[in-house]
Amino acid sequence: MYYTQEQIDRANQADLVLFLQSQGEPLERAGQEYRWKRHDSLTVRGNKWYRHSQSKGGGPIDFVMEFFGKSFTEAVELLTGEKGAAPPPDRPSSAPLSDFRLPPRSPDNRTARNYLTAARRIDEDVTGFFFASGDIYEDAAHHNAVFVGRDEDGIPRYAHSKGTAGNFRLDVKGSDKAFNFCYRGEGERVFVFEAPVDLLSFLCLFKKDWQKQSYLSLGGVGEKALLRFLSDRPNIKTVYLCLDSDEAGNDACSRLVKLMPEGYTVHRLIPLFKDWNEVLQHRAEITDGKYLREAVYGLKEPPQEETVEIIRMSEVDTQTVEWLCPFVLYVGKKKLVKRKEFEKFISDNIEI
């Protein structure tokens, strides 16, 4: 859908206090600002927001995209209450590349490398792969780690800057969130994360033959990058949602499943701690190698309210999946059972 610049400007002038109140969100007065109780480090004032825990802020459109998981056009519609029109014939279908520029590169990547390997505990062979491809580098001005997202032709369309000291993080101006940081493998599986650091951490935890599969960072919890990735990669058959183990991650997974096109098998992998980097940080303490708290197979539920799709164990063959040990996939006939039976089945038969 197409929105005029006037409509976009009007959306970005929306009062965020009134918007959140209209959505039934709890707010608390804090001087001249309001604190959003759902994210207590986030304050809003007029048409501006700021998340103090991450030193990150902006205007209404990126606020709705970031915290309500909307695409750009959906955010404009929600803020203005106006429907977009079909784009004029002379308007290109994708964002112009001229609006986007990668930050200048530092002569070396020493600071960014040290941040990822020492502070974040990412293995050097994993970081080295992405530094060599140019998908991670250090910017010259601030020595931030820059994570680059490319389109199918390899052209940079997105970049995210993460401070190597402190909590700074920001998408580079003109970035198209449809082309987020990722790795495109030839396999039929894609693993989806909130942030690049979690993606890299997961590769360290499940390293065997990782380059055969695909991995995608959403740059938050929005669906734009995932839907574009699936559209561009028709070979993908199975989606593993690997979002954070918190309220935002849980809500996002539930929403993403509903938005998923037909024909995909969707699973949820829940990290042992809040996110995958936290699991990696504690890797040495996890002696049994069980980095997952839970794996929910067949996340898409059938229409019946109290039934879940499951496999009858007496009718199946088992096959060890070496690239993601210690998982076992069960392949065979399916049956609908009550939810309590499903939970007991998971508890008794699935070893993670």
C-alpha positions in Angstrom: 0.0 0.0 0.0 1.1 3.6 -0.6 0.9 6.5 1.8 1.7 10.1 0.8 4.4 12.1 2.6 1.7 14.2 4.2 0.1 11.0 5.7 3.5 9.8 6.9 4.2 13.2 8.5 0.8 13.1 10.2 1.5 9.6 11.6 4.8 10.8 13.0 3.1 13.7 14.8 0.8 11.4 16.7 0.7 11.9 20.5 2.1 8.6 21.9 0.5 9.1 25.3 -2.9 9.3 23.6 -2.1 6.4 21.3 -1.1 4.1 24.1 -4.1 5.0 26.2 -6.3 4.2 23.1 -4.7 0.8 23.0 -5.5 0.2 26.7 -1.9 0.3 27.8 -1.1 1.3 31.4 0.9 4.5 31.8 2.4 6.2 34.9 3.2 9.9 35.2 6.9 10.7 35.7 7.4 14.4 35.7 6.7 15.8 32.3 6.8 12.3 30.8 4.9 9.1 31.0 6.4 5.7 31.8 4.9 2.7 30.0 4.3 0.0 32.7 4.8 -2.9 30.3 8.4 -1.6 29.6 9.3 0.3 32.7 12.5 1.7 31.2 10.5 3.3 28.4 9.1 6.9 28.6 7.0 8.8 26.2 6.4 12.5 25.8 4.3 14.0 22.9 5.4 12.2 19.8 8.8 11.0 21.2 9.8 7.8 23.0 13.0 6.7 24.6 14.0 3.3 26.0 16.6 4.2 28.7 17.8 0.6 29.2 18.9 0.5 25.5 19.7 4.2 24.9 17.3 4.0 22.0 14.4 6.2 20.9 12.5 7.8 18.1 9.0 8.8 16.7 5.6 7.2 16.5 6.1 5.1 13.4 9.2 3.3 14.5 7.6 3.0 18.0 4.7 1.0 16.6 6.9 -1.1 14.4 9.2 -1.9 17.3 6.7 -2.6 20.1 3.6 -3.6 18.2 5.3 -5.7 15.5 3.8 -3.7 12.6 5.2 -3.1 9.1 5.8 0.5 8.1 2.4 0.8 6.2 0.6 -1.0 9.1 2.1 1.5 11.5 1.0 4.5 9.5 -2.6 3.0 9.2 -2.8 2.3 13.0 -1.6 5.8 13.9 -3.7 7.8 11.4 -6.7 5.4 11.0 -6.4 5.9 7.3 -6.2 3.2 4.6 -3.3 3.5 2.1 -3.9 3.5 -1.7 -2.3 1.5 -4.5 1.1 2.9 -5.5 1.0 5.1 -8.6 2.4 3.4 -11.8 5.6 5.4 -11.8 6.4 4.6 -8.1 9.0 1.8 -7.6 7.7 -1.2 -5.5 10.7 -1.2 -3.1 12.4 1.5 -1.1 15.0 3.4 -3.1 18.5 2.4 -2.4 19.7 6.0 -2.5 18.3 6.6 1.0 20.7 4.0 2.5 24.4 4.2 3.1 26.6 1.9 5.1 28.7 3.7 7.8 32.4 4.1 6.8 34.5 1.2 7.9 37.3 1.2 10.4 40.7 0.2 9.0 40.5 -2.9 11.3 37.8 -4.7 13.2 39.8 -5.0 16.4 37.3 -3.3 18.8 34.2 -5.0 17.3 36.0 -8.4 17.3 37.0 -8.1 20.9 33.5 -7.0 21.9 31.9 -10.1 20.3 34.5 -12.6 21.5 35.3 -11.3 25.0 32.1 -9.5 26.1 29.6 -11.7 24.2 31.6 -14.9 24.2 31.0 -15.6 20.5 33.4 -18.2 19.1 36.2 -16.7 16.9 35.5 -19.0 14.0 31.8 -17.9 13.9 32.6 -14.2 14.1 35.5 -14.6 11.7 33.1 -16.1 9.1 30.9 -13.0 9.1 33.8 -10.5 9.3 35.3 -12.2 6.3 32.0 -11.9 4.3 31.6 -8.2 5.3 28.3 -8.9 7.0 29.9 -7.7 10.3 32.4 -4.9 10.5 33.5 -2.0 12.8 32.5 1.5 11.9 35.2 4.2 11.7 33.5 7.0 13.6 32.3 5.3 16.8 33.8 1.7 16.6 30.4 0.2 16.8 29.8 -3.3 15.6 27.7 -3.0 12.4 25.5 -6.0 11.3 24.6 -5.8 7.6 21.5 -7.2 5.9 21.5 -7.8 2.1 18.9 -8.6 -0.5 19.0 -11.8 -2.6 21.4 -10.1 -5.0 23.9 -9.4 -2.2 23.2 -5.6 -2.2 23.3 -4.1 1.4 19.8 -2.9 2.3 20.0 -2.8 6.1 22.5 -2.2 8.9 22.3 -2.2 12.6 24.9 -0.5 14.8 25.6 -2.0 18.2 27.8 -0.1 20.7 30.9 -2.0 21.8 30.7 -0.1 25.1 27.4 0.7 26.8 23.9 -0.1 25.5 23.8 1.9 22.3 22.0 0.3 19.4 20.4 1.9 16.4 19.3 0.9 12.8 21.3 2.9 10.2 19.2 5.6 8.6 17.4 4.4 5.4 17.6 0.7 6.5 14.9 -1.6 5.1 13.9 -4.0 7.9 12.7 -6.5 5.2 16.4 -7.3 4.6 17.7 -8.0 8.1 21.0 -9.6 9.1 20.9 -13.3 8.1 22.7 -16.3 6.6 21.1 -18.0 3.6 21.8 -21.8 3.5 20.6 -24.3 0.9 18.6 -26.4 3.4 14.9 -26.4 4.1 15.0 -24.9 7.6 15.3 -21.3 8.8 16.0 -20.4 12.5 14.6 -17.0 13.5 16.0 -14.7 16.2 15.3 -11.2 17.7 18.9 -9.9 17.4 22.1 -10.7 15.5 24.0 -11.5 18.7 21.4 -14.2 19.6 21.8 -15.7 16.1 25.6 -15.9 16.4 25.2 -17.4 19.9 23.0 -20.1 18.6 25.5 -21.0 15.9 28.1 -21.5 18.7 25.8 -23.8 20.6 24.7 -25.9 17.6 27.7 -25.6 15.4 27.8 -28.9 13.5 27.1 -28.3 9.7 25.4 -25.0 10.6 26.1 -23.6 7.1 23.6 -26.0 5.5 20.6 -24.2 7.1 19.4 -20.5 7.1 19.4 -18.1 10.0 17.5 -14.8 10.3 17.5 -11.9 12.7 14.2 -9.9 12.8 15.8 -6.8 14.4 13.1 -6.9 17.1 9.9 -8.9 17.0 8.3 -7.6 13.7 7.3 -10.0 10.9 8.6 -8.0 7.9 12.0 -9.7 7.6 10.6 -13.2 8.1 7.8 -12.8 5.5 10.2 -11.4 3.0 12.8 -14.1 3.7 10.2 -16.9 3.1 9.0 -15.2 -0.1 12.5 -15.1 -1.4 13.4 -18.6 -0.3 10.8 -21.1 -1.6 13.0 -24.0 -0.5 12.2 -23.3 3.1 9.8 -25.8 4.6 10.3 -25.6 8.3 10.5 -22.5 10.5 12.1 -22.6 14.0 11.1 -19.5 16.1 14.0 -18.9 18.5 12.8 -15.7 20.1 13.6 -14.7 23.7 12.0 -16.5 26.6 10.1 -13.6 28.0 6.6 -12.1 27.6 7.6 -10.1 24.4 9.1 -13.2 22.8 6.2 -15.4 23.7 3.6 -12.9 22.4 5.6 -12.4 19.2 5.8 -16.1 18.5 2.0 -16.4 18.9 1.5 -13.5 16.5 4.1 -14.7 13.9 2.5 -18.2 13.8 -0.8 -16.6 12.8 0.9 -14.5 10.1 2.8 -17.5 8.6 1.8 -18.5 5.1 0.2 -21.9 4.6 2.5 -24.9 3.9 5.1 -24.3 6.6 5.9 -26.4 9.7 6.5 -24.1 12.6 8.3 -25.0 15.8 9.3 -23.0 18.9 12.7 -23.4 20.5 12.9 -21.8 23.9 16.3 -21.1 25.4 17.3 -22.4 28.8 17.8 -18.7 29.9 16.2 -15.5 28.7 18.0 -15.4 25.3 20.6 -17.4 23.4 23.5 -15.2 24.3 22.8 -15.7 28.0 22.8 -19.4 27.4 26.2 -19.1 25.6 27.5 -17.1 28.5 26.7 -20.0 30.9 27.7 -22.7 28.4 30.5 -24.1 30.6 28.0 -24.6 33.5 25.6 -26.6 31.4 27.4 -29.9 31.5 24.6 -32.0 29.9 24.5 -29.9 26.8 20.8 -29.2 27.1 20.7 -25.6 26.0 16.9 -25.6 25.5 14.3 -25.2 28.2 11.6 -26.5 25.8 11.0 -27.4 22.2 7.4 -27.1 21.1 6.8 -29.2 18.0 4.0 -28.3 15.6 3.3 -24.8 17.0 0.4 -24.3 14.6 -2.6 -25.7 16.3 -5.6 -27.3 14.6 -9.0 -25.5 14.7 -10.4 -27.5 17.7 -9.9 -25.5 20.8 -8.6 -28.2 23.1 -6.8 -30.5 20.7 -3.2 -30.5 19.4 -1.7 -32.3 16.5 0.6 -35.1 17.7 2.2 -38.3 16.4 1.2 -41.8 17.5 4.5 -43.3 18.9 3.5 -46.8 17.9 3.4 -45.8 14.2 6.6 -43.9 13.8 10.2 -44.3 12.8 12.9 -42.2 14.6 15.8 -40.5 13.0 18.6 -38.6 14.9 19.2 -35.1 13.6 22.9 -34.7 13.9 23.1 -31.0 13.0 21.0 -30.1 16.1 21.9 -32.7 18.7 20.3 -33.9 20.9 17.0 -33.6 19.0 15.1 -36.5 17.6 12.5 -35.9 14.9 9.4 -38.2 14.9 7.9 -38.9 11.5 4.7 -40.8 11.0 0.9 -40.7 11.1 -0.7 -37.8 13.1 -3.5 -37.9 15.6 -5.5 -35.3 17.5 -5.3 -35.6 21.3 -6.3 -33.5 24.3 -3.8 -30.9 25.4 -3.0 -32.6 28.8 -2.1 -35.8 26.9 0.1 -33.7 24.6 2.0 -32.2 27.5 2.4 -35.6 29.1 3.7 -37.0 25.8 6.3 -34.2 25.5 7.4 -34.8 29.1 7.7 -38.6 28.7 9.1 -38.9 25.2 11.0 -35.8 24.0 14.5 -35.5 25.4 16.0 -32.0 24.9 
